[in-house]
Amino acid sequence: MRPLRYSINVTLDGCCDHRAGSTDEALHRYWAEKLAQADALLFGRVTYEMMEAAWRLPATGVRPDGMADWMEPFARTIDAAKKYVVSSTLDRVDWNAELVRGDLGTAVQQLKQEAGKGLFVGGLTLPLALAELGLIDEYEFVVQPRLAGHGPTLFAGLSKHIDLKLVSRLEFGSGAVAMRYEPRR
């Protein structure tokens, strides 16, 4: 069975708005390596549309204007990745993606049952639902050394506590810290 890993950037005060954090070459390289370790990415509609708008490469394969050289490995990795999109409002997806329909727990459990290295999920709404179902095997928070002063925040509305144990920690030159946790079962 392949594990489901949740990863997200978060500011020190808990903001998960993608515009609130900061990034640099080391973090882009780190995220590209993380994505490359997964067999597929699992997104909700909002995260899928946001990532596609930001990272889908043109059919020409030429890097878009304004994309720094050091962003290209991440863009190529996410562009090539297999994607599953959980949505009841989208009629179709492309960008190497397929829609996931029906009961979320059953559908994700079936994806996890397939052989492979793992699944990677990002975003806010879908991970909350997956955490409620006890389907996330690993949580990773890259804490940015910034106070945003606003939300959205992680797991707002979670119905029960989920106790975690720290399994690794990595500091970046920027002051960001990646902390990886597994649920205590």
Number of C-alpha atoms within 10 A of each C-alpha: 13 17 20 24 24 23 21 19 24 27 25 17 16 19 23 22 19 14 8 17 20 15 11 12 13 14 19 17 15 14 18 19 14 15 20 18 14 20 17 24 22 28 26 21 21 16 18 23 13 13 15 16 10 11 18 18 19 10 6 7 9 9 16 13 6 6 12 10 9 13 18 19 15 21 20 16 17 24 18 14 17 17 25 23 24 22 20 12 7 10 7 10 16 10 15 13 18 15 19 19 12 10 8 16 15 11 13 18 14 11 21 18 11 13 11 15 16 20 25 23 25 18 23 21 16 22 23 18 16 17 19 18 11 13 17 21 17 19 22 19 19 22 22 24 16 17 14 18 11 13 14 13 15 19 15 11 9 12 10 8 7 13 10 14 13 14 12 11 13 10 12 14 9 13 11 23 17 21 17 20 19 18 15 10 8
